[in-house]
């Protein structure tokens, strides 16, 4: 895990999320929760795929 993660939502939308997000990140298309803060790093939700680390 580093600075940015490229993730794919269950709806098919791909977007970049910050690897040290301090708040929840939702899909810009369907609104599903993609990741939530977990300590100093984000925890990616089930159903969200991490495609690569940027
Ligand atoms: Zn979505």
mmCIF file of the protein (N, C-alpha, C, O) and its ligand, coordinates in Angstrom:
data_MODEL
# 
_entry.id   MODEL 
# 
loop_
_entity.id 
_entity.type 
_entity.pdbx_number_of_molecules 
1 polymer     1 
2 non-polymer 1 
# 
_entity_poly.entity_id                      1 
_entity_poly.type                           'polypeptide(L)' 
_entity_poly.nstd_linkage                   no 
_entity_poly.nstd_monomer                   no 
_entity_poly.pdbx_seq_one_letter_code       
;(UNK)(UNK)(UNK)(UNK)(UNK)(UNK)(UNK)(UNK)(UNK)(UNK)(UNK)(UNK)(UNK)(UNK)(UNK)(UNK)
(UNK)(UNK)(UNK)(UNK)(UNK)(UNK)(UNK)(UNK)(UNK)(UNK)(UNK)(UNK)(UNK)(UNK)(UNK)(UNK)
(UNK)(UNK)(UNK)(UNK)(UNK)(UNK)(UNK)(UNK)(UNK)(UNK)(UNK)(UNK)(UNK)(UNK)(UNK)(UNK)
(UNK)(UNK)(UNK)(UNK)(UNK)(UNK)
;
_entity_poly.pdbx_seq_one_letter_code_can   XXXXXXXXXXXXXXXXXXXXXXXXXXXXXXXXXXXXXXXXXXXXXXXXXXXXXX 
_entity_poly.pdbx_strand_id                 A 
# 
loop_
_entity_poly_seq.entity_id 
_entity_poly_seq.num 
_entity_poly_seq.mon_id 
_entity_poly_seq.hetero 
1 1  UNK n 
1 2  UNK n 
1 3  UNK n 
1 4  UNK n 
1 5  UNK n 
1 6  UNK n 
1 7  UNK n 
1 8  UNK n 
1 9  UNK n 
1 10 UNK n 
1 11 UNK n 
1 12 UNK n 
1 13 UNK n 
1 14 UNK n 
1 15 UNK n 
1 16 UNK n 
1 17 UNK n 
1 18 UNK n 
1 19 UNK n 
1 20 UNK n 
1 21 UNK n 
1 22 UNK n 
1 23 UNK n 
1 24 UNK n 
1 25 UNK n 
1 26 UNK n 
1 27 UNK n 
1 28 UNK n 
1 29 UNK n 
1 30 UNK n 
1 31 UNK n 
1 32 UNK n 
1 33 UNK n 
1 34 UNK n 
1 35 UNK n 
1 36 UNK n 
1 37 UNK n 
1 38 UNK n 
1 39 UNK n 
1 40 UNK n 
1 41 UNK n 
1 42 UNK n 
1 43 UNK n 
1 44 UNK n 
1 45 UNK n 
1 46 UNK n 
1 47 UNK n 
1 48 UNK n 
1 49 UNK n 
1 50 UNK n 
1 51 UNK n 
1 52 UNK n 
1 53 UNK n 
1 54 UNK n 
# 
loop_
_struct_asym.id 
_struct_asym.entity_id 
A 1 
B 2 
# 
loop_
_chem_comp.id 
_chem_comp.type 
_chem_comp.mon_nstd_flag 
UNK 'L-peptide linking' . 
ZN  non-polymer         . 
# 
_pdbx_entity_nonpoly.entity_id   2 
_pdbx_entity_nonpoly.name        ? 
_pdbx_entity_nonpoly.comp_id     ZN 
# 
_pdbx_nonpoly_scheme.asym_id         B 
_pdbx_nonpoly_scheme.entity_id       2 
_pdbx_nonpoly_scheme.mon_id          ZN 
_pdbx_nonpoly_scheme.ndb_seq_num     1 
_pdbx_nonpoly_scheme.pdb_seq_num     101 
_pdbx_nonpoly_scheme.auth_seq_num    101 
_pdbx_nonpoly_scheme.pdb_mon_id      ZN 
_pdbx_nonpoly_scheme.auth_mon_id     ZN 
_pdbx_nonpoly_scheme.pdb_strand_id   A 
_pdbx_nonpoly_scheme.pdb_ins_code    . 
# 
loop_
_atom_site.group_PDB 
_atom_site.id 
_atom_site.type_symbol 
_atom_site.label_atom_id 
_atom_site.label_alt_id 
_atom_site.label_comp_id 
_atom_site.label_asym_id 
_atom_site.label_entity_id 
_atom_site.label_seq_id 
_atom_site.pdbx_PDB_ins_code 
_atom_site.Cartn_x 
_atom_site.Cartn_y 
_atom_site.Cartn_z 
_atom_site.occupancy 
_atom_site.B_iso_or_equiv 
_atom_site.pdbx_formal_charge 
_atom_site.auth_seq_id 
_atom_site.auth_comp_id 
_atom_site.auth_asym_id 
_atom_site.auth_atom_id 
_atom_site.pdbx_PDB_model_num 
ATOM   1   N  N  . UNK A 1 1  ? 0.850   -1.194 0.000   1.00 0.00 ? 1   UNK A N  1 
ATOM   2   C  CA . UNK A 1 1  ? 0.000   0.000  0.000   1.00 0.00 ? 1   UNK A CA 1 
ATOM   3   C  C  . UNK A 1 1  ? 0.884   1.242  0.000   1.00 0.00 ? 1   UNK A C  1 
ATOM   4   O  O  . UNK A 1 1  ? 1.788   1.370  0.825   1.00 0.00 ? 1   UNK A O  1 
ATOM   5   N  N  . UNK A 1 2  ? 0.626   2.120  -0.896  1.00 0.00 ? 2   UNK A N  1 
ATOM   6   C  CA . UNK A 1 2  ? 1.361   3.377  -0.845  1.00 0.00 ? 2   UNK A CA 1 
ATOM   7   C  C  . UNK A 1 2  ? 0.408   4.540  -1.038  1.00 0.00 ? 2   UNK A C  1 
ATOM   8   O  O  . UNK A 1 2  ? -0.618  4.627  -0.364  1.00 0.00 ? 2   UNK A O  1 
ATOM   9   N  N  . UNK A 1 3  ? 0.740   5.427  -1.951  1.00 0.00 ? 3   UNK A N  1 
ATOM   10  C  CA . UNK A 1 3  ? -0.012  6.675  -1.969  1.00 0.00 ? 3   UNK A CA 1 
ATOM   11  C  C  . UNK A 1 3  ? -1.414  6.589  -2.541  1.00 0.00 ? 3   UNK A C  1 
ATOM   12  O  O  . UNK A 1 3  ? -2.379  7.045  -1.927  1.00 0.00 ? 3   UNK A O  1 
ATOM   13  N  N  . UNK A 1 4  ? -1.515  6.002  -3.719  1.00 0.00 ? 4   UNK A N  1 
ATOM   14  C  CA . UNK A 1 4  ? -2.831  5.915  -4.321  1.00 0.00 ? 4   UNK A CA 1 
ATOM   15  C  C  . UNK A 1 4  ? -3.118  4.491  -4.773  1.00 0.00 ? 4   UNK A C  1 
ATOM   16  O  O  . UNK A 1 4  ? -2.223  3.750  -5.180  1.00 0.00 ? 4   UNK A O  1 
ATOM   17  N  N  . UNK A 1 5  ? -4.360  4.142  -4.691  1.00 0.00 ? 5   UNK A N  1 
ATOM   18  C  CA . UNK A 1 5  ? -4.789  2.835  -5.153  1.00 0.00 ? 5   UNK A CA 1 
ATOM   19  C  C  . UNK A 1 5  ? -5.809  3.025  -6.267  1.00 0.00 ? 5   UNK A C  1 
ATOM   20  O  O  . UNK A 1 5  ? -6.686  3.886  -6.199  1.00 0.00 ? 5   UNK A O  1 
ATOM   21  N  N  . UNK A 1 6  ? -5.665  2.195  -7.292  1.00 0.00 ? 6   UNK A N  1 
ATOM   22  C  CA . UNK A 1 6  ? -6.676  2.192  -8.352  1.00 0.00 ? 6   UNK A CA 1 
ATOM   23  C  C  . UNK A 1 6  ? -7.638  1.067  -7.999  1.00 0.00 ? 6   UNK A C  1 
ATOM   24  O  O  . UNK A 1 6  ? -7.240  -0.097 -7.949  1.00 0.00 ? 6   UNK A O  1 
ATOM   25  N  N  . UNK A 1 7  ? -8.864  1.395  -7.759  1.00 0.00 ? 7   UNK A N  1 
ATOM   26  C  CA . UNK A 1 7  ? -9.815  0.370  -7.345  1.00 0.00 ? 7   UNK A CA 1 
ATOM   27  C  C  . UNK A 1 7  ? -10.983 0.288  -8.323  1.00 0.00 ? 7   UNK A C  1 
ATOM   28  O  O  . UNK A 1 7  ? -11.289 1.230  -9.055  1.00 0.00 ? 7   UNK A O  1 
ATOM   29  N  N  . UNK A 1 8  ? -11.606 -0.854 -8.301  1.00 0.00 ? 8   UNK A N  1 
ATOM   30  C  CA . UNK A 1 8  ? -12.771 -1.064 -9.147  1.00 0.00 ? 8   UNK A CA 1 
ATOM   31  C  C  . UNK A 1 8  ? -13.942 -1.469 -8.275  1.00 0.00 ? 8   UNK A C  1 
ATOM   32  O  O  . UNK A 1 8  ? -13.889 -2.448 -7.531  1.00 0.00 ? 8   UNK A O  1 
ATOM   33  N  N  . UNK A 1 9  ? -14.987 -0.695 -8.390  1.00 0.00 ? 9   UNK A N  1 
ATOM   34  C  CA . UNK A 1 9  ? -16.204 -0.959 -7.627  1.00 0.00 ? 9   UNK A CA 1 
ATOM   35  C  C  . UNK A 1 9  ? -16.944 -2.154 -8.215  1.00 0.00 ? 9   UNK A C  1 
ATOM   36  O  O  . UNK A 1 9  ? -16.709 -2.540 -9.360  1.00 0.00 ? 9   UNK A O  1 
ATOM   37  N  N  . UNK A 1 10 ? -17.826 -2.726 -7.436  1.00 0.00 ? 10  UNK A N  1 
ATOM   38  C  CA . UNK A 1 10 ? -18.651 -3.833 -7.915  1.00 0.00 ? 10  UNK A CA 1 
ATOM   39  C  C  . UNK A 1 10 ? -19.510 -3.415 -9.110  1.00 0.00 ? 10  UNK A C  1 
ATOM   40  O  O  . UNK A 1 10 ? -19.925 -4.264 -9.899  1.00 0.00 ? 10  UNK A O  1 
ATOM   41  N  N  . UNK A 1 11 ? -19.780 -2.114 -9.246  1.00 0.00 ? 11  UNK A N  1 
ATOM   42  C  CA . UNK A 1 11 ? -20.603 -1.635 -10.371 1.00 0.00 ? 11  UNK A CA 1 
ATOM   43  C  C  . UNK A 1 11 ? -19.792 -1.476 -11.643 1.00 0.00 ? 11  UNK A C  1 
ATOM   44  O  O  . UNK A 1 11 ? -20.355 -1.222 -12.709 1.00 0.00 ? 11  UNK A O  1 
ATOM   45  N  N  . UNK A 1 12 ? -18.466 -1.624 -11.546 1.00 0.00 ? 12  UNK A N  1 
ATOM   46  C  CA . UNK A 1 12 ? -17.628 -1.524 -12.737 1.00 0.00 ? 12  UNK A CA 1 
ATOM   47  C  C  . UNK A 1 12 ? -16.865 -0.215 -12.832 1.00 0.00 ? 12  UNK A C  1 
ATOM   48  O  O  . UNK A 1 12 ? -15.954 -0.088 -13.650 1.00 0.00 ? 12  UNK A O  1 
ATOM   49  N  N  . UNK A 1 13 ? -17.220 0.750  -12.013 1.00 0.00 ? 13  UNK A N  1 
ATOM   50  C  CA . UNK A 1 13 ? -16.516 2.029  -12.023 1.00 0.00 ? 13  UNK A CA 1 
ATOM   51  C  C  . UNK A 1 13 ? -15.107 1.880  -11.442 1.00 0.00 ? 13  UNK A C  1 
ATOM   52  O  O  . UNK A 1 13 ? -14.911 1.219  -10.422 1.00 0.00 ? 13  UNK A O  1 
ATOM   53  N  N  . UNK A 1 14 ? -14.147 2.495  -12.098 1.00 0.00 ? 14  UNK A N  1 
ATOM   54  C  CA . UNK A 1 14 ? -12.783 2.509  -11.574 1.00 0.00 ? 14  UNK A CA 1 
ATOM   55  C  C  . UNK A 1 14 ? -12.450 3.911  -11.115 1.00 0.00 ? 14  UNK A C  1 
ATOM   56  O  O  . UNK A 1 14 ? -12.770 4.886  -11.795 1.00 0.00 ? 14  UNK A O  1 
ATOM   57  N  N  . UNK A 1 15 ? -11.822 4.015  -9.991  1.00 0.00 ? 15  UNK A N  1 
ATOM   58  C  CA . UNK A 1 15 ? -11.371 5.326  -9.547  1.00 0.00 ? 15  UNK A CA 1 
ATOM   59  C  C  . UNK A 1 15 ? -10.168 5.192  -8.633  1.00 0.00 ? 15  UNK A C  1 
ATOM   60  O  O  . UNK A 1 15 ? -9.889  4.117  -8.103  1.00 0.00 ? 15  UNK A O  1 
ATOM   61  N  N  . UNK A 1 16 ? -9.470  6.284  -8.459  1.00 0.00 ? 16  UNK A N  1 
ATOM   62  C  CA . UNK A 1 16 ? -8.286  6.295  -7.603  1.00 0.00 ? 16  UNK A CA 1 
ATOM   63  C  C  . UNK A 1 16 ? -8.685  6.754  -6.215  1.00 0.00 ? 16  UNK A C  1 
ATOM   64  O  O  . UNK A 1 16 ? -9.473  7.685  -6.051  1.00 0.00 ? 16  UNK A O  1 
ATOM   65  N  N  . UNK A 1 17 ? -8.130  6.089  -5.226  1.00 0.00 ? 17  UNK A N  1 
ATOM   66  C  CA . UNK A 1 17 ? -8.371  6.534  -3.863  1.00 0.00 ? 17  UNK A CA 1 
ATOM   67  C  C  . UNK A 1 17 ? -7.032  6.742  -3.176  1.00 0.00 ? 17  UNK A C  1 
ATOM   68  O  O  . UNK A 1 17 ? -6.034  6.104  -3.511  1.00 0.00 ? 17  UNK A O  1 
ATOM   69  N  N  . UNK A 1 18 ? -7.031  7.629  -2.229  1.00 0.00 ? 18  UNK A N  1 
ATOM   70  C  CA . UNK A 1 18 ? -5.818  7.938  -1.496  1.00 0.00 ? 18  UNK A CA 1 
ATOM   71  C  C  . UNK A 1 18 ? -5.551  6.828  -0.486  1.00 0.00 ? 18  UNK A C  1 
ATOM   72  O  O  . UNK A 1 18 ? -6.452  6.413  0.244   1.00 0.00 ? 18  UNK A O  1 
ATOM   73  N  N  . UNK A 1 19 ? -4.325  6.356  -0.449  1.00 0.00 ? 19  UNK A N  1 
ATOM   74  C  CA . UNK A 1 19 ? -3.976  5.228  0.404   1.00 0.00 ? 19  UNK A CA 1 
ATOM   75  C  C  . UNK A 1 19 ? -3.984  5.512  1.887   1.00 0.00 ? 19  UNK A C  1 
ATOM   76  O  O  . UNK A 1 19 ? -3.937  4.594  2.705   1.00 0.00 ? 19  UNK A O  1 
ATOM   77  N  N  . UNK A 1 20 ? -4.042  6.769  2.229   1.00 0.00 ? 20  UNK A N  1 
ATOM   78  C  CA . UNK A 1 20 ? -4.069  7.121  3.648   1.00 0.00 ? 20  UNK A CA 1 
ATOM   79  C  C  . UNK A 1 20 ? -5.294  7.984  3.924   1.00 0.00 ? 20  UNK A C  1 
ATOM   80  O  O  . UNK A 1 20 ? -5.234  8.964  4.667   1.00 0.00 ? 20  UNK A O  1 
ATOM   81  N  N  . UNK A 1 21 ? -6.391  7.600  3.314   1.00 0.00 ? 21  UNK A N  1 
ATOM   82  C  CA . UNK A 1 21 ? -7.614  8.382  3.476   1.00 0.00 ? 21  UNK A CA 1 
ATOM   83  C  C  . UNK A 1 21 ? -8.014  8.465  4.939   1.00 0.00 ? 21  UNK A C  1 
ATOM   84  O  O  . UNK A 1 21 ? -7.904  7.490  5.682   1.00 0.00 ? 21  UNK A O  1 
ATOM   85  N  N  . UNK A 1 22 ? -8.474  9.624  5.337   1.00 0.00 ? 22  UNK A N  1 
ATOM   86  C  CA . UNK A 1 22 ? -8.882  9.809  6.728   1.00 0.00 ? 22  UNK A CA 1 
ATOM   87  C  C  . UNK A 1 22 ? -10.393 9.779  6.862   1.00 0.00 ? 22  UNK A C  1 
ATOM   88  O  O  . UNK A 1 22 ? -10.931 9.938  7.957   1.00 0.00 ? 22  UNK A O  1 
ATOM   89  N  N  . UNK A 1 23 ? -11.064 9.577  5.761   1.00 0.00 ? 23  UNK A N  1 
ATOM   90  C  CA . UNK A 1 23 ? -12.519 9.421  5.836   1.00 0.00 ? 23  UNK A CA 1 
ATOM   91  C  C  . UNK A 1 23 ? -12.970 8.443  4.780   1.00 0.00 ? 23  UNK A C  1 
ATOM   92  O  O  . UNK A 1 23 ? -12.193 8.028  3.920   1.00 0.00 ? 23  UNK A O  1 
ATOM   93  N  N  . UNK A 1 24 ? -14.211 8.088  4.855   1.00 0.00 ? 24  UNK A N  1 
ATOM   94  C  CA . UNK A 1 24 ? -14.732 7.076  3.948   1.00 0.00 ? 24  UNK A CA 1 
ATOM   95  C  C  . UNK A 1 24 ? -14.724 7.560  2.504   1.00 0.00 ? 24  UNK A C  1 
ATOM   96  O  O  . UNK A 1 24 ? -14.903 8.746  2.225   1.00 0.00 ? 24  UNK A O  1 
ATOM   97  N  N  . UNK A 1 25 ? -14.513 6.624  1.603   1.00 0.00 ? 25  UNK A N  1 
ATOM   98  C  CA . UNK A 1 25 ? -14.501 6.936  0.179   1.00 0.00 ? 25  UNK A CA 1 
ATOM   99  C  C  . UNK A 1 25 ? -15.638 6.167  -0.474  1.00 0.00 ? 25  UNK A C  1 
ATOM   100 O  O  . UNK A 1 25 ? -15.744 4.949  -0.330  1.00 0.00 ? 25  UNK A O  1 
ATOM   101 N  N  . UNK A 1 26 ? -16.480 6.885  -1.187  1.00 0.00 ? 26  UNK A N  1 
ATOM   102 C  CA . UNK A 1 26 ? -17.599 6.242  -1.857  1.00 0.00 ? 26  UNK A CA 1 
ATOM   103 C  C  . UNK A 1 26 ? -17.418 6.268  -3.358  1.00 0.00 ? 26  UNK A C  1 
ATOM   104 O  O  . UNK A 1 26 ? -16.764 7.154  -3.908  1.00 0.00 ? 26  UNK A O  1 
ATOM   105 N  N  . UNK A 1 27 ? -18.007 5.281  -4.013  1.00 0.00 ? 27  UNK A N  1 
ATOM   106 C  CA . UNK A 1 27 ? -17.994 5.225  -5.469  1.00 0.00 ? 27  UNK A CA 1 
ATOM   107 C  C  . UNK A 1 27 ? -18.695 6.457  -6.024  1.00 0.00 ? 27  UNK A C  1 
ATOM   108 O  O  . UNK A 1 27 ? -19.752 6.857  -5.536  1.00 0.00 ? 27  UNK A O  1 
ATOM   109 N  N  . UNK A 1 28 ? -18.095 7.051  -7.051  1.00 0.00 ? 28  UNK A N  1 
ATOM   110 C  CA . UNK A 1 28 ? -18.666 8.256  -7.637  1.00 0.00 ? 28  UNK A CA 1 
ATOM   111 C  C  . UNK A 1 28 ? -19.881 7.945  -8.498  1.00 0.00 ? 28  UNK A C  1 
ATOM   112 O  O  . UNK A 1 28 ? -20.663 8.841  -8.816  1.00 0.00 ? 28  UNK A O  1 
ATOM   113 N  N  . UNK A 1 29 ? -20.042 6.706  -8.868  1.00 0.00 ? 29  UNK A N  1 
ATOM   114 C  CA . UNK A 1 29 ? -21.153 6.321  -9.743  1.00 0.00 ? 29  UNK A CA 1 
ATOM   115 C  C  . UNK A 1 29 ? -22.342 5.793  -8.947  1.00 0.00 ? 29  UNK A C  1 
ATOM   116 O  O  . UNK A 1 29 ? -23.456 6.300  -9.080  1.00 0.00 ? 29  UNK A O  1 
ATOM   117 N  N  . UNK A 1 30 ? -22.108 4.784  -8.126  1.00 0.00 ? 30  UNK A N  1 
ATOM   118 C  CA . UNK A 1 30 ? -23.238 4.140  -7.435  1.00 0.00 ? 30  UNK A CA 1 
ATOM   119 C  C  . UNK A 1 30 ? -23.297 4.485  -5.950  1.00 0.00 ? 30  UNK A C  1 
ATOM   120 O  O  . UNK A 1 30 ? -24.283 4.175  -5.281  1.00 0.00 ? 30  UNK A O  1 
ATOM   121 N  N  . UNK A 1 31 ? -22.260 5.117  -5.436  1.00 0.00 ? 31  UNK A N  1 
ATOM   122 C  CA . UNK A 1 31 ? -22.293 5.534  -4.046  1.00 0.00 ? 31  UNK A CA 1 
ATOM   123 C  C  . UNK A 1 31 ? -21.885 4.477  -3.044  1.00 0.00 ? 31  UNK A C  1 
ATOM   124 O  O  . UNK A 1 31 ? -21.913 4.726  -1.839  1.00 0.00 ? 31  UNK A O  1 
ATOM   125 N  N  . UNK A 1 32 ? -21.507 3.298  -3.518  1.00 0.00 ? 32  UNK A N  1 
ATOM   126 C  CA . UNK A 1 32 ? -21.093 2.243  -2.596  1.00 0.00 ? 32  UNK A CA 1 
ATOM   127 C  C  . UNK A 1 32 ? -19.829 2.638  -1.850  1.00 0.00 ? 32  UNK A C  1 
ATOM   128 O  O  . UNK A 1 32 ? -18.991 3.379  -2.363  1.00 0.00 ? 32  UNK A O  1 
ATOM   129 N  N  . UNK A 1 33 ? -19.711 2.137  -0.643  1.00 0.00 ? 33  UNK A N  1 
ATOM   130 C  CA . UNK A 1 33 ? -18.505 2.409  0.132   1.00 0.00 ? 33  UNK A CA 1 
ATOM   131 C  C  . UNK A 1 33 ? -17.337 1.618  -0.449  1.00 0.00 ? 33  UNK A C  1 
ATOM   132 O  O  . UNK A 1 33 ? -17.377 0.389  -0.509  1.00 0.00 ? 33  UNK A O  1 
ATOM   133 N  N  . UNK A 1 34 ? -16.307 2.325  -0.871  1.00 0.00 ? 34  UNK A N  1 
ATOM   134 C  CA . UNK A 1 34 ? -15.143 1.657  -1.471  1.00 0.00 ? 34  UNK A CA 1 
ATOM   135 C  C  . UNK A 1 34 ? -14.077 1.375  -0.430  1.00 0.00 ? 34  UNK A C  1 
ATOM   136 O  O  . UNK A 1 34 ? -13.448 0.317  -0.450  1.00 0.00 ? 34  UNK A O  1 
ATOM   137 N  N  . UNK A 1 35 ? -13.877 2.294  0.456   1.00 0.00 ? 35  UNK A N  1 
ATOM   138 C  CA . UNK A 1 35 ? -12.819 2.140  1.448   1.00 0.00 ? 35  UNK A CA 1 
ATOM   139 C  C  . UNK A 1 35 ? -13.131 2.987  2.664   1.00 0.00 ? 35  UNK A C  1 
ATOM   140 O  O  . UNK A 1 35 ? -13.824 4.000  2.577   1.00 0.00 ? 35  UNK A O  1 
ATOM   141 N  N  . UNK A 1 36 ? -12.611 2.557  3.789   1.00 0.00 ? 36  UNK A N  1 
ATOM   142 C  CA . UNK A 1 36 ? -12.801 3.316  5.019   1.00 0.00 ? 36  UNK A CA 1 
ATOM   143 C  C  . UNK A 1 36 ? -11.479 3.371  5.763   1.00 0.00 ? 36  UNK A C  1 
ATOM   144 O  O  . UNK A 1 36 ? -10.621 2.510  5.567   1.00 0.00 ? 36  UNK A O  1 
ATOM   145 N  N  . UNK A 1 37 ? -11.308 4.364  6.605   1.00 0.00 ? 37  UNK A N  1 
ATOM   146 C  CA . UNK A 1 37 ? -10.043 4.512  7.319   1.00 0.00 ? 37  UNK A CA 1 
ATOM   147 C  C  . UNK A 1 37 ? -9.808  3.367  8.284   1.00 0.00 ? 37  UNK A C  1 
ATOM   148 O  O  . UNK A 1 37 ? -10.731 2.897  8.949   1.00 0.00 ? 37  UNK A O  1 
ATOM   149 N  N  . UNK A 1 38 ? -8.576  2.931  8.352   1.00 0.00 ? 38  UNK A N  1 
ATOM   150 C  CA . UNK A 1 38 ? -8.218  1.879  9.304   1.00 0.00 ? 38  UNK A CA 1 
ATOM   151 C  C  . UNK A 1 38 ? -6.817  2.196  9.797   1.00 0.00 ? 38  UNK A C  1 
ATOM   152 O  O  . UNK A 1 38 ? -5.828  1.852  9.149   1.00 0.00 ? 38  UNK A O  1 
ATOM   153 N  N  . UNK A 1 39 ? -6.740  2.839  10.920  1.00 0.00 ? 39  UNK A N  1 
ATOM   154 C  CA . UNK A 1 39 ? -5.445  3.289  11.384  1.00 0.00 ? 39  UNK A CA 1 
ATOM   155 C  C  . UNK A 1 39 ? -4.924  4.347  10.429  1.00 0.00 ? 39  UNK A C  1 
ATOM   156 O  O  . UNK A 1 39 ? -5.621  5.321  10.143  1.00 0.00 ? 39  UNK A O  1 
ATOM   157 N  N  . UNK A 1 40 ? -3.724  4.171  9.940   1.00 0.00 ? 40  UNK A N  1 
ATOM   158 C  CA . UNK A 1 40 ? -3.149  5.162  9.037   1.00 0.00 ? 40  UNK A CA 1 
ATOM   159 C  C  . UNK A 1 40 ? -3.375  4.794  7.579   1.00 0.00 ? 40  UNK A C  1 
ATOM   160 O  O  . UNK A 1 40 ? -2.989  5.540  6.680   1.00 0.00 ? 40  UNK A O  1 
ATOM   161 N  N  . UNK A 1 41 ? -3.997  3.651  7.344   1.00 0.00 ? 41  UNK A N  1 
ATOM   162 C  CA . UNK A 1 41 ? -4.215  3.225  5.965   1.00 0.00 ? 41  UNK A CA 1 
ATOM   163 C  C  . UNK A 1 41 ? -5.679  2.939  5.723   1.00 0.00 ? 41  UNK A C  1 
ATOM   164 O  O  . UNK A 1 41 ? -6.461  2.779  6.660   1.00 0.00 ? 41  UNK A O  1 
ATOM   165 N  N  . UNK A 1 42 ? -6.036  2.876  4.466   1.00 0.00 ? 42  UNK A N  1 
ATOM   166 C  CA . UNK A 1 42 ? -7.430  2.580  4.165   1.00 0.00 ? 42  UNK A CA 1 
ATOM   167 C  C  . UNK A 1 42 ? -7.671  1.072  4.132   1.00 0.00 ? 42  UNK A C  1 
ATOM   168 O  O  . UNK A 1 42 ? -6.782  0.282  3.815   1.00 0.00 ? 42  UNK A O  1 
ATOM   169 N  N  . UNK A 1 43 ? -8.854  0.720  4.456   1.00 0.00 ? 43  UNK A N  1 
ATOM   170 C  CA . UNK A 1 43 ? -9.298  -0.663 4.365   1.00 0.00 ? 43  UNK A CA 1 
ATOM   171 C  C  . UNK A 1 43 ? -10.298 -0.705 3.218   1.00 0.00 ? 43  UNK A C  1 
ATOM   172 O  O  . UNK A 1 43 ? -11.331 -0.035 3.249   1.00 0.00 ? 43  UNK A O  1 
ATOM   173 N  N  . UNK A 1 44 ? -9.977  -1.495 2.216   1.00 0.00 ? 44  UNK A N  1 
ATOM   174 C  CA . UNK A 1 44 ? -10.850 -1.586 1.048   1.00 0.00 ? 44  UNK A CA 1 
ATOM   175 C  C  . UNK A 1 44 ? -12.028 -2.504 1.359   1.00 0.00 ? 44  UNK A C  1 
ATOM   176 O  O  . UNK A 1 44 ? -11.869 -3.578 1.941   1.00 0.00 ? 44  UNK A O  1 
ATOM   177 N  N  . UNK A 1 45 ? -13.191 -2.059 0.962   1.00 0.00 ? 45  UNK A N  1 
ATOM   178 C  CA . UNK A 1 45 ? -14.405 -2.812 1.256   1.00 0.00 ? 45  UNK A CA 1 
ATOM   179 C  C  . UNK A 1 45 ? -14.470 -4.117 0.471   1.00 0.00 ? 45  UNK A C  1 
ATOM   180 O  O  . UNK A 1 45 ? -13.846 -4.267 -0.579  1.00 0.00 ? 45  UNK A O  1 
ATOM   181 N  N  . UNK A 1 46 ? -15.235 -5.047 1.006   1.00 0.00 ? 46  UNK A N  1 
ATOM   182 C  CA . UNK A 1 46 ? -15.479 -6.281 0.261   1.00 0.00 ? 46  UNK A CA 1 
ATOM   183 C  C  . UNK A 1 46 ? -16.250 -5.919 -1.002  1.00 0.00 ? 46  UNK A C  1 
ATOM   184 O  O  . UNK A 1 46 ? -17.131 -5.060 -0.978  1.00 0.00 ? 46  UNK A O  1 
ATOM   185 N  N  . UNK A 1 47 ? -15.915 -6.571 -2.087  1.00 0.00 ? 47  UNK A N  1 
ATOM   186 C  CA . UNK A 1 47 ? -16.577 -6.273 -3.353  1.00 0.00 ? 47  UNK A CA 1 
ATOM   187 C  C  . UNK A 1 47 ? -15.832 -5.237 -4.164  1.00 0.00 ? 47  UNK A C  1 
ATOM   188 O  O  . UNK A 1 47 ? -16.118 -5.049 -5.346  1.00 0.00 ? 47  UNK A O  1 
ATOM   189 N  N  . UNK A 1 48 ? -14.880 -4.561 -3.545  1.00 0.00 ? 48  UNK A N  1 
ATOM   190 C  CA . UNK A 1 48 ? -14.049 -3.599 -4.255  1.00 0.00 ? 48  UNK A CA 1 
ATOM   191 C  C  . UNK A 1 48 ? -12.707 -4.240 -4.551  1.00 0.00 ? 48  UNK A C  1 
ATOM   192 O  O  . UNK A 1 48 ? -12.046 -4.762 -3.652  1.00 0.00 ? 48  UNK A O  1 
ATOM   193 N  N  . UNK A 1 49 ? -12.309 -4.200 -5.804  1.00 0.00 ? 49  UNK A N  1 
ATOM   194 C  CA . UNK A 1 49 ? -11.036 -4.802 -6.182  1.00 0.00 ? 49  UNK A CA 1 
ATOM   195 C  C  . UNK A 1 49 ? -9.958  -3.744 -6.302  1.00 0.00 ? 49  UNK A C  1 
ATOM   196 O  O  . UNK A 1 49 ? -10.179 -2.673 -6.866  1.00 0.00 ? 49  UNK A O  1 
ATOM   197 N  N  . UNK A 1 50 ? -8.801  -4.054 -5.770  1.00 0.00 ? 50  UNK A N  1 
ATOM   198 C  CA . UNK A 1 50 ? -7.653  -3.170 -5.966  1.00 0.00 ? 50  UNK A CA 1 
ATOM   199 C  C  . UNK A 1 50 ? -6.961  -3.608 -7.255  1.00 0.00 ? 50  UNK A C  1 
ATOM   200 O  O  . UNK A 1 50 ? -6.439  -4.719 -7.345  1.00 0.00 ? 50  UNK A O  1 
ATOM   201 N  N  . UNK A 1 51 ? -6.965  -2.734 -8.238  1.00 0.00 ? 51  UNK A N  1 
ATOM   202 C  CA . UNK A 1 51 ? -6.361  -3.087 -9.526  1.00 0.00 ? 51  UNK A CA 1 
ATOM   203 C  C  . UNK A 1 51 ? -4.857  -2.896 -9.501  1.00 0.00 ? 51  UNK A C  1 
ATOM   204 O  O  . UNK A 1 51 ? -4.109  -3.746 -9.983  1.00 0.00 ? 51  UNK A O  1 
ATOM   205 N  N  . UNK A 1 52 ? -4.422  -1.798 -8.947  1.00 0.00 ? 52  UNK A N  1 
ATOM   206 C  CA . UNK A 1 52 ? -2.984  -1.588 -8.811  1.00 0.00 ? 52  UNK A CA 1 
ATOM   207 C  C  . UNK A 1 52 ? -2.712  -0.436 -7.851  1.00 0.00 ? 52  UNK A C  1 
ATOM   208 O  O  . UNK A 1 52 ? -3.582  0.371  -7.520  1.00 0.00 ? 52  UNK A O  1 
ATOM   209 N  N  . UNK A 1 53 ? -1.471  -0.410 -7.433  1.00 0.00 ? 53  UNK A N  1 
ATOM   210 C  CA . UNK A 1 53 ? -1.013  0.671  -6.574  1.00 0.00 ? 53  UNK A CA 1 
ATOM   211 C  C  . UNK A 1 53 ? -0.296  1.670  -7.456  1.00 0.00 ? 53  UNK A C  1 
ATOM   212 O  O  . UNK A 1 53 ? 0.582   1.307  -8.239  1.00 0.00 ? 53  UNK A O  1 
ATOM   213 N  N  . UNK A 1 54 ? -0.669  2.908  -7.327  1.00 0.00 ? 54  UNK A N  1 
ATOM   214 C  CA . UNK A 1 54 ? -0.097  3.936  -8.212  1.00 0.00 ? 54  UNK A CA 1 
ATOM   215 C  C  . UNK A 1 54 ? 1.096   4.616  -7.551  1.00 0.00 ? 54  UNK A C  1 
ATOM   216 O  O  . UNK A 1 54 ? 1.705   5.507  -8.144  1.00 0.00 ? 54  UNK A O  1 
HETATM 217 ZN ZN . ZN  B 2 .  ? -19.916 1.750  -7.844  1.00 0.00 ? 101 ZN  A ZN 1 
# 
